[in-house]
Amino acid sequence: MTASKEQLLKRLSDGVLEMEEEEVIEACEEYVAAKYKAFDGIMDG
């Protein structure tokens, strides 16, 4: 099951705050694969 945009943004944000590089990479890949705009992920995540 794919995560919603909001769930992925939360994972991105949490991963950056916790400095979890692998989690951020995984969330980024899922976010882009789901065809969400990368700019939105950067600004909102």
Order of alpha helices (4+ residues) and beta strands (2+ residues): alpha-alpha-alpha
